[in-house]
Amino acid sequence: MSKERFMVLRLYNEMTQHEMAVFLNVSQSTIDAIESGVRGLSPYMRGRVAARFKLDADFEEYYENYKRTSI
C-alpha cells in the first residue's frame, strides 16, 4: 500500500491521524511517518489495516476520484 493510498484510506474513513493511530493501536507519529513517506508499511501494519478496514468498491472509487482531482 502506498503512502498516498494509506492517507486516502484515513480521509475516506473521516479520521484524523490521531484517530487512526488509536484505531490501529500505534502512535500518531507512526501514521505521520507513513503518510510522509519516512516509513513504509511493515507487514504488521499491512495486516492491521487489512483486518480493520474494508477496502471495497466504494473505497476504490473514492481513491480514483481523489487521484483525478488532486493532480
N, C-alpha and C positions, 0 to 999 in steps of 0.2 A: 504494500500500500504506500503510495507516495505521500509526501508531506501535505501536498495540496488536497488530496483526497481525504486524508485524515482530518484536516481543518474543515473541509466542506461537510464531512460527517458530523462534526461538532455543531456547525452552523445549522445544518438540516434538522438536528435534534434540539435546536434553540438552547444550547448550553453555553455558558461561559467556560473559560479554561478551568476555572476553579471547580465548577460543577462537574465537568467531565473528569477532572482529576479525582474527585470524590467518588464518582460513579465507577471509575476503573481502579480505584484504590491505589493511586500513585500520587506523586506530588504535582503541584501546578507547574513547577519548573520543568518537570518531565514533559508535560503537554507542550509547554512553550518551546522546549528544545526540539521536540519532534516537528512542530509546526514551522519552526525557523530553519530546520534542516541541519541543526547542530548535531542531532542524534537521529538515528534511524529507528524504525520499529523493530524491536527484538522479537524473536519467536514467542516469548512470553506475552508481550503486548499484542501481537497479532492474534494470539489465542484469546486474550481478554476481550479484544474488540469484536472478534467473530462470535464469541459467546454472549456478548452483552448488547450488540446492535443488530438490527435487521437490515441487511443490505439488499433490499428488494428493488423491483422495477421503479417504484416511486423515487427511491434514492437515486437510482441511475439516471432518471430523467432530470431530477434536481441538479445532479452533478454535471450533466451535459449542458444544461441551461447556464449553470454557473460558469463553465469554461467558455461558452459563447459570449457571455455578457461581461466577463472580466478581462477581456483582451484589450 
